[in-house]
Amino acid sequence: MLLKRFAFWLPVLAVVNYIFELIVNPIKDVGLAVDPLLSFILMNMGNITYDHENFKLLFPGFLIHFSLWLLYGVLIDKFIKQLI
């Protein structure tokens, strides 16, 4: 069932985090603090993924964030499936 998979819930959390950052708290990006790989990718890709002046994650950065968390979910699901 799809609702029992990390590959579903982690991307959903990425979307919720992005919406939260846009509406409520555009100054502090929680996703960068939680995921050092995401932070490394976004900070080294230049101004197309992250607005350094306004501390905002731009839409291409969100796509990277979403894809990376989807990959994490798929890897966790595969690991759990191998354990069972």
N, C-alpha and C positions, 0 to 999 in steps of 0.2 A: 504494500500500500504506500502511495506517494507521501502521505502525511507522516509516516514513520521514518522518513529518510532525512539524513543531514543534507543531502543534495537538494532538498526542497527548502528546508528551514534556514540554512545559512544564506542563500541568496535573498530570501524574504527579509531576513534581518539586515542584509546590506541595503535593500530598498528602504526599509523603515529608517535605518540610520541616515541615509541620504536625505530623505524627506525631513527628518528631524533637524538635520544640519541646515537645510535650506530655510525652514520655517522658524524654528525656535532658537537655535544657537549657531549662527553662521561664523562665529569667531573661533571656536575650538572644535577641531575635527577629532572625534573619538576613534574613528576607524584607523587613523594613523598611529594613535597611541597603542591600540590593541594589536596591530599587525605590522611588525617591523619590515617584512618583505614588501608589503603594500607601500609603506612609507618610503622605502628605498627606491622602488619603481617610480612612484609618483614624483619624488623630489629630483630624480635624475632625468626625467623625460622633458623637463622644461616647462614652459608656460601653457602648453596645450592641455595638461591634465590638472594643474593646480594653480590657482591664482595666489601668488605669494604676497601680494600687496594687501588683499582683502581676506586672506586666509580662508579661501573657499575651494572646495572640490568642484571642478568643472565636469561637464557631462562625459567627456572622454575618460576622465579619471574615474567617474562612477562606473563606466563600462568595464574598466580594468578591475575595479573593486568588486563588482558583481561577478565577473568571470573568475577572479581569483578565489572568491568565497564559494562559488559553484565547484571549482576544482577541489578545494578543501573538503567540501561535502561529499563529492564522489570518492575521494581517497579514503575518507573516514568510513563511508558505507562499504567500500571494498574490503577494508581492514576488518570491520565488524563481521562481514560475511565470511571471511576466511577463518575467523575465530570460532564461528558457530559450526 
